[in-house]
Amino acid sequence: MEWALPDPFVIDIHVSEEAIDAYQHVNNSEYLRWVEQISWAHSEALGLSLERYRELDRAMAVHRHELDYLAPAFAGDELALATWIVECDGRFSLTRRFQLKRQRDAKTLLNARTRFACIALSSGRPKRLPDEYQGIYGAALVDE
């Protein structure tokens, strides 16, 4: 499958009946849930698990989501969701980009971006990215 950017981290999604809303397509809240799901999966694949976040007393909290819905998904659809880290300022913030495609026709259904801010888990206050985050997330950066 061709993606907007090179070397994506990808998860497969099967659209279940539970994801369908009154309009008979995937509810918009599901797309956001999938964005969160792949963000965690990618972080864990890079070596930053929730346990490691807790050990470092840091978290990447959502500052802003932008989701552009381009076409609906339906029950039974097989989808592929990709993510990339496209910005990491090395101080406080990180931005991910996402692209959701239907597998049978490679049609893009969603483009999205999420900006995260680094906080201390213990206080919820902004804190600098730990060196470990800078190294791991910085090494995963993809140019847009």
C-alpha positions as CSV (number, residue, x, y, z in Angstrom):
1,M,0.0,0.0,0.0
2,E,1.3,3.5,-0.8
3,W,1.4,6.0,2.0
4,A,1.7,9.8,2.2
5,L,5.1,9.4,3.9
6,P,7.8,6.7,4.0
7,D,8.2,4.0,6.5
8,P,5.0,4.1,8.4
9,F,4.1,2.2,11.6
10,V,0.9,0.4,10.6
11,I,-1.9,-1.5,12.4
12,D,-4.8,-3.3,10.9
13,I,-8.3,-2.6,12.0
14,H,-11.4,-4.7,11.4
15,V,-14.5,-2.5,11.6
16,S,-16.9,-4.2,14.0
17,E,-20.7,-3.6,14.4
18,E,-20.0,-1.8,17.7
19,A,-18.2,0.9,15.8
20,I,-21.3,1.7,13.7
21,D,-23.5,4.7,14.5
22,A,-27.1,5.7,13.7
23,Y,-26.0,6.7,10.2
24,Q,-24.8,3.2,9.6
25,H,-21.1,4.1,9.2
26,V,-18.2,4.3,11.7
27,N,-18.8,6.8,14.4
28,N,-16.3,9.7,14.5
29,S,-15.3,8.8,18.1
30,E,-13.9,5.4,16.8
31,Y,-11.4,7.2,14.5
32,L,-10.1,9.1,17.5
33,R,-9.9,5.9,19.6
34,W,-7.9,4.2,16.7
35,V,-5.5,7.2,16.7
36,E,-4.9,6.7,20.4
37,Q,-4.5,3.0,19.9
38,I,-1.8,3.3,17.2
39,S,0.0,6.1,19.1
40,W,0.4,3.7,22.1
41,A,1.3,0.8,19.9
42,H,4.0,2.8,18.1
43,S,5.5,4.2,21.3
44,E,5.6,0.7,22.7
45,A,7.3,-0.6,19.5
46,L,9.9,2.1,19.9
47,G,10.5,1.0,23.5
48,L,8.5,3.5,25.5
49,S,5.7,1.7,27.3
50,L,3.3,3.0,29.8
51,E,5.4,1.5,32.6
52,R,8.5,3.4,31.3
53,Y,6.4,6.6,31.2
54,R,5.5,6.1,34.9
55,E,9.2,5.3,35.8
56,L,10.2,8.6,34.2
57,D,7.2,10.5,35.7
58,R,6.5,11.9,32.2
59,A,3.7,11.6,29.7
60,M,2.9,12.9,26.3
61,A,-0.6,14.4,26.8
62,V,-2.8,15.5,23.9
63,H,-2.7,19.2,23.2
64,R,-4.5,19.2,19.9
65,H,-6.2,16.7,17.5
66,E,-7.0,17.5,13.9
67,L,-9.0,14.9,12.1
68,D,-10.0,15.3,8.5
69,Y,-12.8,12.8,7.6
70,L,-12.6,12.1,3.9
71,A,-14.9,9.1,3.4
72,P,-16.9,6.8,5.6
73,A,-16.0,3.3,6.8
74,F,-18.6,0.6,7.3
75,A,-19.1,-2.6,9.3
76,G,-16.8,-5.4,8.0
77,D,-14.3,-3.0,6.3
78,E,-10.7,-4.0,6.7
79,L,-8.6,-0.9,7.3
80,A,-4.9,0.0,7.7
81,L,-3.9,2.9,10.0
82,A,-0.4,4.4,9.7
83,T,1.4,6.9,11.9
84,W,4.6,8.9,11.8
85,I,6.4,11.2,14.1
86,V,6.7,14.4,12.1
87,E,7.9,16.9,14.7
88,C,9.8,16.7,18.0
89,D,11.1,20.0,19.3
90,G,13.4,18.2,21.8
91,R,11.9,20.3,24.6
92,F,8.2,20.0,25.2
93,S,6.3,18.8,22.2
94,L,5.8,16.0,19.7
95,T,3.5,15.8,16.6
96,R,2.2,12.6,15.0
97,R,0.6,12.3,11.6
98,F,-1.9,9.6,10.7
99,Q,-3.5,8.2,7.6
100,L,-6.3,5.6,7.5
101,K,-6.9,3.6,4.3
102,R,-9.5,1.0,3.4
103,Q,-7.5,-2.1,2.3
104,R,-9.7,-3.3,-0.6
105,D,-9.3,-0.1,-2.7
106,A,-6.5,1.8,-0.8
107,K,-8.8,4.8,-0.5
108,T,-7.7,7.3,2.2
109,L,-10.6,7.7,4.7
110,L,-8.9,9.9,7.2
111,N,-5.9,12.2,7.6
112,A,-5.1,13.4,11.1
113,R,-2.5,15.1,13.2
114,T,-2.0,15.1,17.0
115,R,0.2,17.5,18.9
116,F,1.4,16.2,22.3
117,A,2.9,18.2,25.2
118,C,5.2,16.6,27.7
119,I,3.9,16.7,31.3
120,A,4.9,15.3,34.7
121,L,2.5,12.5,35.6
122,S,2.8,13.4,39.2
123,S,1.6,17.0,38.8
124,G,0.1,17.4,35.3
125,R,2.4,20.3,34.7
126,P,4.5,20.8,31.6
127,K,8.0,19.3,31.8
128,R,10.9,18.9,29.4
129,L,11.1,15.8,27.4
130,P,13.5,13.3,29.1
131,D,16.7,12.6,27.2
132,E,15.3,9.1,26.5
133,Y,12.2,10.5,24.8
134,Q,14.3,12.9,22.8
135,G,16.5,10.1,21.6
136,I,13.8,7.5,20.8
137,Y,11.2,9.9,19.3
138,G,13.8,12.0,17.6
139,A,15.3,9.0,15.9
140,A,11.9,8.1,14.6
141,L,11.3,11.5,13.0
142,V,10.1,11.5,9.3
143,D,10.2,14.5,7.1
144,E,6.9,15.7,5.7
